[in-house]
Amino acid sequence: MKEKLKAIAKNRMFLVGFLLFFTVVVVAIFAPYIAPHTYDEQNLAMKLAAPSAEYPFGTDQYGRCIFSRVIFGSRIALNVGLTAVIIETLIGVTLGILAGYYGKAVDKVILFVTDATWSIPPIVLAMAIVLMLGPSSQNVAISIAVVSWAQFTKIVRAKVQSLKNLSYIEAARIYGESDTNIILRYILPNLTSTIVILATLALPSAILSTTSMGFLGLGAQQPQPDWGMILSEGIKYIGKAPWISIVPGLAIVWTVLGFNLAGEGVKELLDPRLKV
């Protein structure tokens, strides 16, 4: 335990990343107590107002507090990002285990579907799915998961192929244990660190995809405070009220940077062989 704590203390990348994303998580949880206004509160007399004591980061074209909208928007970014990563992890890991463990026809079919999915530009496929399902944050999460699971499948499949021929797994087969039991008792526990690393590194990408879809108007709809949508609307007023776009842009950078640094740190902590 002490050695693990020492390793964490020495890993500055992880500590900085953890601090950044922990801040975002705290802000999302306590948004109603941090934000001075609700995200949809309008004051038309103060539209496009510059930053002030009442509106720390100014207001938008409807007189809504940008600071409050960005604070509440962290909930959408984290919710959609986490939902997408959970779904893509479940799909990718399940298919990867089946392909790696059973091989033969099962492996060929899953690899074909995986390669086909990987060959389509993710943002194009995600947009097509959202257009079919309808613009909303939930549908964005589904679309991101559907286009992003392939990397999990490829890596997990390779890992399972190296695990299934180990002596203790062969012994389990000889003793008559079922495939399900072998996968759950012996193979899945050995995949834990790999899955955690993949999921941690996939989260910033999912959040970027979320804001990109919001920027295109396919994510959460008005008056929901989606960061991408706020940034997109602010471009119209970039000369008169640049804070509308700058603030959500900085929030996106802060969040993605934090998760990227934390993900790289987790990778080093769980797999020391990857250290340079």
TIDO-990988 format. One record per residue: residue number from 1; z, x, y of N, C-alpha, C in turn; chain. Coordinates in Angstrom, 3 decimals. Layout:
resi_n.z_n.x_n.y_ca.z_ca.x_ca.y_c.z_c.x_c.y_chain
NUM_Z_X_Y_Z_X_Y_Z_X_Y_A;
...
END
This chain:
resi_n.z_n.x_n.y_ca.z_ca.x_ca.y_c.z_c.x_c.y_chain
1_0.000_0.831_-1.209_0.000_0.000_0.000_0.000_0.867_1.262_A;
2_0.830_1.914_1.256_0.921_2.814_2.407_-0.412_3.528_2.633_A;
3_-1.054_3.907_1.509_-2.338_4.597_1.626_-3.401_3.694_2.245_A;
4_-3.379_2.407_1.864_-4.325_1.457_2.424_-4.104_1.276_3.925_A;
5_-2.827_1.186_4.317_-2.512_1.029_5.741_-2.940_2.260_6.529_A;
6_-2.764_3.436_5.931_-3.190_4.672_6.591_-4.706_4.695_6.750_A;
7_-5.404_4.255_5.704_-6.873_4.225_5.753_-7.354_3.274_6.854_A;
8_-6.675_2.121_6.974_-7.037_1.156_8.013_-6.761_1.734_9.398_A;
9_-5.615_2.396_9.537_-5.237_2.983_10.831_-6.223_4.065_11.263_A;
10_-6.786_4.791_10.306_-7.733_5.855_10.614_-9.135_5.330_10.892_A;
11_-9.411_4.127_10.449_-10.750_3.555_10.605_-10.867_2.878_11.972_A;
12_-11.242_3.648_12.981_-11.297_3.134_14.343_-12.351_2.043_14.506_A;
13_-13.451_2.193_13.780_-14.514_1.188_13.861_-13.983_-0.182_13.443_A;
14_-13.245_-0.199_12.343_-12.685_-1.458_11.868_-11.668_-2.012_12.855_A;
15_-10.812_-1.160_13.393_-9.771_-1.613_14.315_-10.374_-2.221_15.586_A;
16_-11.392_-1.551_16.142_-12.038_-2.077_17.351_-12.732_-3.395_17.044_A;
17_-13.468_-3.423_15.923_-14.163_-4.653_15.534_-13.202_-5.790_15.268_A;
18_-12.108_-5.468_14.577_-11.104_-6.491_14.279_-10.507_-7.057_15.562_A;
19_-10.226_-6.194_16.524_-9.661_-6.644_17.802_-10.629_-7.575_18.530_A;
20_-11.907_-7.213_18.515_-12.908_-8.025_19.205_-13.065_-9.404_18.563_A;
21_-13.253_-9.422_17.232_-13.480_-10.728_16.608_-12.194_-11.544_16.510_A;
22_-11.038_-10.867_16.428_-9.771_-11.593_16.423_-9.572_-12.314_17.748_A;
23_-10.014_-11.681_18.830_-9.939_-12.317_20.145_-10.764_-13.600_20.171_A;
24_-11.969_-13.535_19.584_-12.833_-14.712_19.544_-12.194_-15.831_18.723_A;
25_-11.597_-15.466_17.594_-10.945_-16.459_16.734_-9.784_-17.128_17.471_A;
26_-8.976_-16.327_18.159_-7.838_-16.874_18.916_-8.332_-17.809_20.020_A;
27_-9.378_-17.387_20.711_-9.947_-18.222_21.781_-10.441_-19.549_21.218_A;
28_-11.104_-19.502_20.059_-11.627_-20.728_19.449_-10.499_-21.671_19.041_A;
29_-9.442_-21.124_18.488_-8.316_-21.948_18.030_-7.591_-22.600_19.202_A;
30_-7.353_-21.817_20.241_-6.552_-22.302_21.372_-7.412_-22.681_22.576_A;
31_-8.674_-23.023_22.341_-9.589_-23.361_23.435_-9.050_-24.414_24.399_A;
32_-8.449_-25.515_23.904_-7.952_-26.539_24.846_-6.855_-26.033_25.774_A;
33_-6.139_-24.993_25.347_-5.046_-24.461_26.164_-5.512_-23.340_27.082_A;
34_-6.634_-22.710_26.751_-7.146_-21.599_27.553_-8.090_-22.095_28.640_A;
35_-8.958_-23.041_28.287_-9.957_-23.549_29.231_-9.295_-24.406_30.313_A;
36_-9.614_-24.170_31.589_-9.020_-24.967_32.675_-9.590_-26.380_32.771_A;
37_-10.765_-26.592_32.152_-11.401_-27.912_32.177_-11.931_-28.228_30.781_A;
38_-12.267_-29.482_30.537_-12.949_-29.828_29.296_-14.409_-29.393_29.420_A;
39_-15.079_-29.217_28.281_-16.443_-28.674_28.328_-17.453_-29.647_28.944_A;
40_-17.123_-30.950_28.988_-18.082_-31.921_29.523_-17.654_-32.530_30.862_A;
41_-16.597_-31.981_31.457_-16.124_-32.497_32.752_-17.086_-32.103_33.866_A;
42_-17.573_-33.100_34.622_-18.555_-32.848_35.671_-17.950_-33.027_37.058_A;
43_-18.434_-32.191_37.983_-18.062_-32.311_39.393_-19.331_-32.022_40.201_A;
44_-20.135_-33.059_40.427_-21.441_-32.886_41.064_-21.338_-32.281_42.463_A;
45_-20.193_-32.435_43.090_-20.014_-31.842_44.419_-19.926_-30.321_44.342_A;
46_-19.669_-29.800_43.139_-19.515_-28.351_42.956_-20.598_-27.773_42.047_A;
47_-21.750_-28.409_41.923_-22.783_-27.895_41.019_-23.337_-26.565_41.528_A;
48_-23.588_-25.664_40.581_-24.079_-24.306_40.839_-23.152_-23.536_41.785_A;
49_-21.854_-23.870_41.710_-20.869_-23.182_42.553_-20.601_-21.781_42.007_A;
50_-20.409_-20.836_42.906_-20.128_-19.453_42.519_-18.725_-19.353_41.911_A;
51_-18.438_-18.273_41.175_-17.103_-18.085_40.596_-16.008_-18.203_41.653_A;
52_-14.939_-18.895_41.271_-13.813_-19.102_42.184_-12.541_-19.239_41.364_A;
53_-11.421_-19.486_42.031_-10.154_-19.641_41.328_-10.184_-20.866_40.409_A;
54_-10.814_-21.945_40.889_-10.886_-23.166_40.077_-11.905_-23.040_38.949_A;
55_-13.018_-22.359_39.236_-14.076_-22.157_38.247_-14.321_-20.653_38.113_A;
56_-13.582_-19.977_37.232_-13.602_-18.501_37.143_-14.995_-17.895_36.970_A;
57_-15.890_-18.585_36.249_-17.245_-18.073_36.046_-18.296_-19.016_36.630_A;
58_-17.920_-19.763_37.651_-18.845_-20.651_38.320_-19.107_-21.940_37.551_A;
59_-20.069_-22.718_38.043_-20.423_-23.993_37.407_-21.926_-24.036_37.145_A;
60_-22.342_-25.029_36.337_-23.767_-25.184_36.045_-24.389_-26.259_36.940_A;
61_-25.582_-26.709_36.581_-26.314_-27.668_37.409_-25.672_-29.051_37.445_A;
62_-24.719_-29.288_36.544_-24.009_-30.564_36.520_-22.581_-30.438_37.053_A;
63_-22.239_-29.275_37.554_-20.894_-29.050_38.072_-19.857_-28.839_36.976_A;
64_-20.305_-28.429_35.784_-19.381_-28.178_34.675_-18.940_-26.715_34.679_A;
65_-17.694_-26.492_34.333_-17.104_-25.152_34.345_-17.718_-24.293_33.237_A;
66_-18.394_-23.210_33.620_-19.033_-22.322_32.642_-17.989_-21.637_31.767_A;
67_-16.890_-21.221_32.361_-15.826_-20.569_31.595_-15.323_-21.493_30.495_A;
68_-15.055_-22.737_30.825_-14.557_-23.698_29.842_-15.595_-23.972_28.757_A;
69_-16.859_-24.071_29.146_-17.912_-24.354_28.172_-18.097_-23.185_27.203_A;
70_-18.002_-21.982_27.701_-18.128_-20.807_26.828_-16.924_-20.706_25.894_A;
71_-15.740_-21.008_26.414_-14.535_-20.982_25.575_-14.664_-21.979_24.431_A;
72_-15.048_-23.216_24.732_-15.212_-24.230_23.683_-16.424_-23.924_22.796_A;
73_-17.413_-23.246_23.360_-18.598_-22.893_22.590_-18.305_-21.917_21.464_A;
74_-17.206_-21.161_21.582_-16.835_-20.232_20.509_-16.562_-20.986_19.210_A;
75_-16.103_-22.223_19.327_-15.843_-23.033_18.134_-17.142_-23.342_17.393_A;
76_-18.178_-23.676_18.141_-19.464_-23.984_17.522_-20.040_-22.740_16.852_A;
77_-20.009_-21.611_17.563_-20.570_-20.371_17.020_-19.878_-19.973_15.717_A;
78_-18.546_-19.999_15.710_-17.800_-19.602_14.513_-17.963_-20.621_13.391_A;
79_-17.921_-21.895_13.731_-18.029_-22.941_12.722_-19.378_-22.892_12.003_A;
80_-20.450_-22.815_12.790_-21.784_-22.772_12.192_-21.988_-21.465_11.432_A;
81_-21.564_-20.354_12.029_-21.718_-19.054_11.366_-20.980_-18.980_10.050_A;
82_-19.717_-19.405_10.038_-18.917_-19.360_8.804_-19.464_-20.316_7.748_A;
83_-19.867_-21.514_8.184_-20.428_-22.481_7.231_-21.689_-21.932_6.583_A;
84_-22.560_-21.339_7.396_-23.805_-20.769_6.874_-23.526_-19.651_5.882_A;
85_-22.588_-18.768_6.219_-22.282_-17.630_5.336_-21.663_-18.108_4.021_A;
86_-20.790_-19.107_4.085_-20.177_-19.637_2.854_-21.248_-20.227_1.934_A;
87_-22.163_-21.008_2.515_-23.217_-21.638_1.710_-24.149_-20.586_1.116_A;
88_-24.587_-19.629_1.942_-25.522_-18.627_1.438_-24.849_-17.697_0.422_A;
89_-23.550_-17.481_0.582_-22.831_-16.668_-0.404_-22.777_-17.385_-1.749_A;
90_-22.457_-18.663_-1.731_-22.392_-19.438_-2.977_-23.747_-19.461_-3.676_A;
91_-24.810_-19.715_-2.914_-26.149_-19.762_-3.513_-26.563_-18.385_-4.027_A;
92_-26.468_-17.396_-3.160_-26.932_-16.056_-3.507_-26.171_-15.422_-4.651_A;
93_-24.849_-15.549_-4.644_-24.031_-14.941_-5.704_-24.271_-15.641_-7.039_A;
94_-24.341_-16.964_-7.017_-24.579_-17.711_-8.258_-25.909_-17.326_-8.892_A;
95_-26.977_-17.315_-8.085_-28.294_-16.965_-8.610_-28.347_-15.495_-9.037_A;
96_-27.688_-14.637_-8.279_-27.661_-13.216_-8.628_-26.971_-12.957_-9.955_A;
97_-25.869_-13.649_-10.202_-25.148_-13.501_-11.467_-25.999_-14.015_-12.630_A;
98_-26.612_-15.177_-12.457_-27.443_-15.748_-13.525_-28.624_-14.839_-13.843_A;
99_-29.288_-14.327_-12.804_-30.449_-13.459_-13.016_-30.049_-12.144_-13.675_A;
100_-28.956_-11.552_-13.193_-28.533_-10.263_-13.734_-27.956_-10.355_-15.126_A;
101_-27.255_-11.436_-15.407_-26.571_-11.552_-16.701_-27.520_-11.985_-17.820_A;
102_-28.341_-12.990_-17.564_-29.197_-13.537_-18.623_-30.543_-12.824_-18.727_A;
103_-31.061_-12.304_-17.594_-32.331_-11.595_-17.639_-33.477_-12.459_-18.137_A;
104_-34.517_-11.792_-18.671_-35.692_-12.444_-19.278_-36.282_-13.534_-18.363_A;
105_-36.504_-14.725_-18.927_-37.171_-15.793_-18.174_-36.344_-16.245_-16.973_A;
106_-35.036_-16.335_-17.166_-34.153_-16.750_-16.061_-34.279_-15.779_-14.900_A;
107_-34.270_-14.507_-15.214_-34.382_-13.470_-14.190_-35.723_-13.562_-13.467_A;
108_-36.796_-13.765_-14.212_-38.134_-13.823_-13.611_-38.278_-15.010_-12.665_A;
109_-37.771_-16.163_-13.087_-37.870_-17.355_-12.244_-37.063_-17.176_-10.961_A;
110_-35.829_-16.709_-11.088_-34.971_-16.527_-9.910_-35.541_-15.460_-8.984_A;
111_-36.069_-14.372_-9.542_-36.663_-13.316_-8.719_-37.895_-13.835_-7.970_A;
112_-38.683_-14.681_-8.639_-39.866_-15.243_-7.981_-39.452_-16.099_-6.775_A;
113_-38.468_-16.957_-6.979_-37.988_-17.815_-5.886_-37.382_-16.960_-4.768_A;
114_-36.630_-15.933_-5.156_-36.003_-15.035_-4.173_-37.056_-14.307_-3.346_A;
115_-38.053_-13.739_-4.009_-39.109_-13.010_-3.295_-39.921_-13.947_-2.409_A;
116_-40.154_-15.169_-2.892_-40.903_-16.143_-2.095_-40.139_-16.498_-0.824_A;
117_-38.826_-16.674_-0.968_-37.980_-16.987_0.193_-37.948_-15.830_1.170_A;
118_-37.850_-14.621_0.623_-37.759_-13.421_1.448_-39.063_-13.129_2.185_A;
119_-40.179_-13.609_1.659_-41.478_-13.294_2.254_-41.773_-14.136_3.498_A;
120_-41.041_-15.228_3.683_-41.264_-16.099_4.838_-40.364_-15.650_5.990_A;
121_-40.910_-15.489_7.208_-40.064_-15.121_8.359_-38.886_-16.091_8.488_A;
122_-37.644_-15.591_8.461_-36.462_-16.466_8.448_-36.411_-17.485_9.577_A;
123_-36.713_-17.047_10.794_-36.586_-17.955_11.935_-37.602_-19.086_11.844_A;
124_-38.793_-18.788_11.289_-39.830_-19.821_11.143_-39.398_-20.864_10.121_A;
125_-38.888_-20.390_8.972_-38.435_-21.309_7.925_-37.231_-22.118_8.400_A;
126_-36.308_-21.457_9.101_-35.120_-22.157_9.614_-35.518_-23.243_10.604_A;
127_-36.464_-22.936_11.481_-36.930_-23.923_12.450_-37.577_-25.118_11.747_A;
128_-38.356_-24.835_10.714_-39.022_-25.917_9.975_-37.998_-26.838_9.327_A;
129_-36.950_-26.249_8.763_-35.912_-27.044_8.109_-35.167_-27.915_9.124_A;
130_-34.816_-27.328_10.273_-34.097_-28.087_11.301_-34.968_-29.206_11.858_A;
131_-36.247_-28.936_12.018_-37.151_-29.974_12.523_-37.260_-31.136_11.543_A;
132_-37.162_-30.832_10.246_-37.206_-31.896_9.234_-35.904_-32.693_9.209_A;
133_-34.773_-31.968_9.326_-33.460_-32.610_9.228_-33.006_-33.219_10.550_A;
134_-33.490_-32.646_11.661_-33.061_-33.108_12.977_-32.142_-32.091_13.632_A;
135_-32.259_-31.881_14.955_-31.428_-30.897_15.655_-29.942_-31.257_15.614_A;
136_-29.123_-30.331_15.133_-27.660_-30.475_15.155_-27.068_-29.168_14.649_A;
137_-25.806_-28.940_14.972_-25.167_-27.691_14.538_-25.031_-27.630_13.017_A;
138_-24.754_-28.760_12.366_-24.624_-28.791_10.910_-25.948_-28.446_10.234_A;
139_-27.036_-28.989_10.746_-28.346_-28.711_10.166_-28.772_-27.261_10.411_A;
140_-28.339_-26.697_11.527_-28.601_-25.282_11.782_-27.896_-24.417_10.728_A;
141_-26.647_-24.753_10.414_-25.903_-24.008_9.388_-26.618_-24.068_8.045_A;
142_-27.096_-25.258_7.685_-27.811_-25.421_6.420_-29.093_-24.597_6.418_A;
143_-29.835_-24.654_7.520_-31.114_-23.937_7.585_-30.908_-22.427_7.507_A;
144_-29.872_-21.919_8.174_-29.598_-20.482_8.145_-29.226_-20.042_6.730_A;
145_-28.426_-20.859_6.056_-28.020_-20.533_4.686_-29.217_-20.525_3.740_A;
146_-30.109_-21.498_3.899_-31.266_-21.625_3.007_-32.201_-20.428_3.119_A;
147_-32.277_-19.824_4.310_-33.210_-18.702_4.493_-32.541_-17.341_4.330_A;
148_-31.229_-17.295_4.119_-30.524_-16.008_4.143_-29.862_-15.600_2.829_A;
149_-29.961_-16.420_1.785_-29.242_-16.129_0.554_-29.900_-15.046_-0.294_A;
150_-31.180_-14.750_-0.036_-31.941_-13.847_-0.906_-31.326_-12.457_-1.005_A;
151_-30.795_-11.930_0.113_-30.215_-10.588_0.071_-29.003_-10.539_-0.851_A;
152_-28.212_-11.614_-0.879_-27.072_-11.682_-1.791_-27.553_-11.628_-3.240_A;
153_-28.592_-12.395_-3.540_-29.097_-12.469_-4.915_-29.580_-11.113_-5.403_A;
154_-30.347_-10.408_-4.592_-30.895_-9.109_-4.980_-29.789_-8.102_-5.296_A;
155_-28.814_-8.014_-4.405_-27.756_-7.009_-4.562_-26.825_-7.370_-5.715_A;
156_-26.433_-8.645_-5.798_-25.537_-9.075_-6.879_-26.222_-8.928_-8.239_A;
157_-27.496_-9.264_-8.315_-28.251_-9.123_-9.565_-28.209_-7.679_-10.068_A;
158_-28.483_-6.733_-9.180_-28.472_-5.314_-9.567_-27.084_-4.879_-10.039_A;
159_-26.061_-5.359_-9.357_-24.685_-5.011_-9.718_-24.317_-5.571_-11.095_A;
160_-24.703_-6.818_-11.349_-24.394_-7.463_-12.632_-25.121_-6.758_-13.773_A;
161_-26.351_-6.326_-13.543_-27.101_-5.615_-14.575_-26.398_-4.337_-15.005_A;
162_-25.721_-3.686_-14.060_-24.997_-2.461_-14.409_-23.644_-2.751_-15.062_A;
163_-23.125_-3.966_-14.817_-21.811_-4.308_-15.367_-21.881_-4.898_-16.773_A;
164_-22.928_-5.667_-17.055_-22.935_-6.464_-18.291_-22.992_-5.629_-19.563_A;
165_-23.393_-4.353_-19.454_-23.488_-3.502_-20.642_-22.280_-2.570_-20.803_A;
166_-21.252_-2.766_-19.985_-20.050_-1.947_-20.126_-19.346_-2.278_-21.436_A;
167_-18.613_-1.309_-21.956_-18.028_-1.429_-23.296_-17.071_-2.611_-23.427_A;
168_-16.242_-2.862_-22.414_-15.262_-3.944_-22.548_-15.916_-5.325_-22.492_A;
169_-17.074_-5.407_-21.829_-17.801_-6.674_-21.829_-18.515_-6.876_-23.161_A;
170_-19.041_-5.792_-23.710_-19.630_-5.874_-25.051_-18.569_-6.288_-26.070_A;
171_-17.360_-5.747_-25.925_-16.263_-6.107_-26.829_-15.914_-7.588_-26.715_A;
172_-15.941_-8.115_-25.485_-15.652_-9.539_-25.273_-16.692_-10.403_-25.989_A;
173_-17.937_-9.972_-25.975_-18.987_-10.725_-26.677_-18.734_-10.708_-28.192_A;
174_-18.366_-9.535_-28.706_-18.117_-9.397_-30.142_-16.971_-10.304_-30.573_A;
175_-15.953_-10.434_-29.719_-14.801_-11.284_-30.045_-15.115_-12.773_-29.851_A;
176_-16.325_-13.086_-29.439_-16.759_-14.475_-29.365_-16.467_-15.204_-28.072_A;
177_-16.151_-14.467_-27.008_-15.904_-15.133_-25.727_-17.215_-15.712_-25.187_A;
178_-17.136_-16.856_-24.546_-18.332_-17.517_-24.020_-18.867_-16.762_-22.799_A;
179_-20.138_-17.028_-22.490_-20.749_-16.387_-21.317_-20.002_-16.762_-20.038_A;
180_-19.623_-18.025_-19.934_-18.895_-18.480_-18.741_-17.584_-17.720_-18.579_A;
181_-16.868_-17.544_-19.676_-15.598_-16.827_-19.648_-15.798_-15.363_-19.279_A;
182_-16.835_-14.757_-19.813_-17.111_-13.346_-19.508_-17.451_-13.172_-18.039_A;
183_-18.269_-14.084_-17.522_-18.667_-14.000_-16.111_-17.457_-14.176_-15.193_A;
184_-16.622_-15.176_-15.495_-15.485_-15.469_-14.624_-14.355_-14.458_-14.757_A;
185_-14.113_-13.961_-15.961_-12.970_-13.067_-16.199_-13.279_-11.586_-15.962_A;
186_-14.503_-11.185_-16.234_-14.802_-9.756_-16.199_-15.819_-9.351_-15.137_A;
187_-16.857_-10.145_-14.973_-17.922_-9.751_-14.046_-17.600_-10.126_-12.600_A;
188_-17.204_-11.383_-12.369_-16.949_-11.839_-10.994_-15.871_-11.019_-10.277_A;
189_-14.737_-10.689_-10.938_-13.737_-9.858_-10.245_-14.284_-8.500_-9.799_A;
190_-15.232_-7.947_-10.547_-15.820_-6.659_-10.186_-16.835_-6.774_-9.057_A;
191_-17.177_-7.997_-8.712_-18.126_-8.224_-7.622_-17.434_-8.533_-6.299_A;
192_-16.107_-8.655_-6.339_-15.365_-9.106_-5.155_-15.638_-8.259_-3.924_A;
193_-15.501_-6.937_-4.055_-15.698_-6.065_-2.892_-17.127_-6.151_-2.374_A;
194_-18.094_-6.223_-3.286_-19.502_-6.341_-2.881_-19.738_-7.635_-2.112_A;
195_-19.176_-8.735_-2.603_-19.353_-10.040_-1.952_-18.701_-10.045_-0.569_A;
196_-17.501_-9.481_-0.473_-16.799_-9.436_0.816_-17.607_-8.633_1.831_A;
197_-18.139_-7.485_1.411_-18.938_-6.654_2.311_-20.185_-7.395_2.774_A;
198_-20.895_-8.017_1.833_-22.119_-8.745_2.169_-21.835_-9.904_3.128_A;
199_-20.769_-10.658_2.839_-20.436_-11.806_3.684_-20.030_-11.366_5.089_A;
200_-19.269_-10.280_5.178_-18.820_-9.782_6.478_-19.997_-9.314_7.324_A;
201_-20.945_-8.633_6.677_-22.117_-8.146_7.408_-23.108_-9.264_7.718_A;
202_-23.066_-10.352_6.948_-23.995_-11.473_7.176_-23.552_-12.363_8.328_A;
203_-22.252_-12.357_8.644_-21.728_-13.259_9.668_-22.318_-13.030_11.059_A;
204_-22.390_-11.779_11.555_-22.990_-11.605_12.879_-24.440_-12.053_12.933_A;
205_-25.175_-11.835_11.852_-26.568_-12.294_11.795_-26.635_-13.816_11.860_A;
206_-25.707_-14.486_11.169_-25.672_-15.949_11.184_-25.350_-16.470_12.583_A;
207_-24.437_-15.808_13.279_-24.080_-16.234_14.638_-25.258_-16.028_15.588_A;
208_-25.975_-14.908_15.432_-27.163_-14.677_16.259_-28.231_-15.740_15.993_A;
209_-28.406_-16.079_14.721_-29.378_-17.119_14.370_-28.961_-18.462_14.960_A;
210_-27.664_-18.729_14.949_-27.137_-19.977_15.518_-27.462_-20.090_17.001_A;
211_-27.183_-19.018_17.735_-27.445_-19.038_19.175_-28.946_-19.052_19.458_A;
212_-29.734_-18.411_18.595_-31.188_-18.433_18.773_-31.730_-19.848_18.621_A;
213_-31.231_-20.550_17.613_-31.662_-21.937_17.411_-31.202_-22.820_18.578_A;
214_-29.992_-22.553_19.072_-29.508_-23.291_20.237_-30.365_-23.014_21.458_A;
215_-30.797_-21.753_21.619_-31.651_-21.372_22.747_-32.962_-22.146_22.710_A;
216_-33.458_-22.411_21.495_-34.716_-23.148_21.329_-34.519_-24.661_21.382_A;
217_-33.263_-25.094_21.544_-32.979_-26.526_21.648_-32.844_-27.227_20.316_A;
218_-32.648_-26.454_19.236_-32.575_-27.042_17.904_-31.153_-27.102_17.359_A;
219_-30.199_-26.575_18.120_-28.813_-26.563_17.664_-28.041_-27.768_18.167_A;
220_-26.782_-27.541_18.503_-25.954_-28.617_19.052_-26.589_-29.155_20.328_A;
221_-26.513_-30.455_20.505_-27.160_-31.099_21.645_-26.146_-31.411_22.755_A;
222_-26.671_-31.670_23.943_-25.818_-32.009_25.088_-24.911_-33.187_24.741_A;
223_-23.682_-33.163_25.232_-23.091_-32.155_26.126_-22.349_-31.036_25.399_A;
224_-22.596_-30.859_24.077_-21.918_-29.813_23.321_-22.211_-28.439_23.934_A;
225_-21.203_-27.557_23.997_-21.368_-26.277_24.702_-21.875_-25.146_23.799_A;
226_-23.059_-25.303_23.244_-23.648_-24.250_22.420_-24.050_-23.067_23.301_A;
227_-23.646_-21.845_22.914_-23.922_-20.672_23.745_-25.414_-20.491_23.996_A;
228_-26.225_-20.641_22.953_-27.662_-20.466_23.111_-28.258_-21.474_24.070_A;
229_-27.810_-22.712_23.991_-28.318_-23.762_24.871_-27.900_-23.501_26.320_A;
230_-26.650_-23.080_26.531_-26.179_-22.768_27.889_-27.027_-21.646_28.487_A;
231_-27.270_-20.608_27.677_-28.063_-19.468_28.137_-29.481_-19.900_28.490_A;
232_-30.070_-20.742_27.651_-31.433_-21.222_27.880_-31.526_-22.028_29.173_A;
233_-30.579_-22.924_29.385_-30.595_-23.740_30.599_-30.365_-22.904_31.849_A;
234_-29.593_-21.831_31.700_-29.292_-20.994_32.855_-30.469_-20.191_33.357_A;
235_-31.471_-19.992_32.493_-32.645_-19.221_32.908_-33.362_-19.892_34.080_A;
236_-33.321_-21.226_34.115_-33.974_-21.958_35.207_-33.336_-21.625_36.558_A;
237_-32.061_-21.232_36.525_-31.330_-20.986_37.773_-30.894_-19.524_37.881_A;
238_-31.629_-18.620_37.212_-31.208_-17.223_37.142_-31.132_-16.564_38.522_A;
239_-31.983_-16.997_39.433_-31.951_-16.413_40.776_-30.819_-16.952_41.628_A;
240_-30.518_-18.244_41.464_-29.503_-18.898_42.294_-28.106_-18.829_41.674_A;
241_-28.036_-18.949_40.345_-26.732_-18.968_39.656_-26.822_-18.151_38.370_A;
242_-26.895_-16.821_38.468_-27.076_-15.971_37.279_-25.927_-16.042_36.283_A;
243_-24.742_-16.465_36.759_-23.580_-16.516_35.882_-23.746_-17.515_34.730_A;
244_-24.618_-18.498_34.895_-24.804_-19.493_33.833_-25.337_-18.829_32.570_A;
245_-26.229_-17.857_32.718_-26.791_-17.158_31.567_-26.000_-15.909_31.197_A;
246_-25.460_-15.227_32.188_-24.773_-13.965_31.934_-23.520_-14.160_31.082_A;
247_-22.724_-15.173_31.389_-21.440_-15.366_30.697_-21.620_-15.672_29.204_A;
248_-22.445_-16.655_28.810_-22.641_-16.867_27.373_-23.319_-15.672_26.699_A;
249_-24.178_-14.955_27.452_-24.808_-13.757_26.895_-23.778_-12.701_26.548_A;
250_-22.815_-12.495_27.424_-21.738_-11.528_27.166_-20.855_-11.992_25.998_A;
251_-20.635_-13.292_25.905_-19.842_-13.830_24.798_-20.526_-13.556_23.457_A;
252_-21.849_-13.711_23.429_-22.606_-13.446_22.198_-22.509_-11.974_21.827_A;
253_-22.680_-11.095_22.818_-22.595_-9.647_22.564_-21.203_-9.273_22.047_A;
254_-20.178_-9.789_22.691_-18.785_-9.506_22.295_-18.543_-9.915_20.845_A;
255_-18.961_-11.134_20.499_-18.712_-11.669_19.160_-19.491_-10.919_18.091_A;
256_-20.782_-10.730_18.308_-21.628_-10.060_17.313_-21.215_-8.603_17.147_A;
257_-20.920_-7.920_18.254_-20.474_-6.530_18.176_-19.177_-6.429_17.382_A;
258_-18.242_-7.349_17.643_-16.970_-7.332_16.930_-17.154_-7.497_15.439_A;
259_-17.957_-8.457_15.026_-18.175_-8.679_13.596_-18.964_-7.548_12.962_A;
260_-19.914_-6.951_13.696_-20.670_-5.827_13.158_-19.768_-4.622_12.908_A;
261_-18.944_-4.297_13.887_-18.030_-3.163_13.745_-17.014_-3.410_12.627_A;
262_-16.469_-4.622_12.589_-15.508_-4.963_11.537_-16.174_-4.917_10.170_A;
263_-17.412_-5.394_10.085_-18.134_-5.380_8.813_-18.380_-3.976_8.318_A;
264_-18.794_-3.084_9.222_-19.003_-1.688_8.832_-17.686_-1.046_8.413_A;
265_-16.622_-1.408_9.131_-15.304_-0.867_8.767_-14.848_-1.343_7.407_A;
266_-15.056_-2.635_7.118_-14.704_-3.186_5.806_-15.504_-2.489_4.704_A;
267_-16.775_-2.223_4.983_-17.621_-1.546_3.997_-17.066_-0.169_3.654_A;
268_-16.618_0.555_4.658_-16.045_1.881_4.413_-14.711_1.800_3.679_A;
269_-13.907_0.797_4.024_-12.593_0.658_3.393_-12.700_0.266_1.918_A;
270_-13.638_-0.630_1.612_-13.764_-1.119_0.233_-14.609_-0.212_-0.641_A;
271_-15.482_0.573_-0.022_-16.330_1.484_-0.799_-16.362_2.836_-0.108_A;
272_-15.350_3.701_-0.358_-15.255_5.005_0.311_-16.476_5.882_0.088_A;
273_-17.263_5.620_-0.957_-18.441_6.436_-1.242_-19.496_6.305_-0.156_A;
274_-19.401_5.228_0.639_-20.378_4.989_1.691_-20.045_5.739_2.972_A;
275_-18.884_6.385_3.007_-18.508_7.135_4.199_-19.411_8.359_4.357_A;
276_-19.732_8.659_5.612_-20.570_9.812_5.884_-19.718_11.066_5.938_A;
END
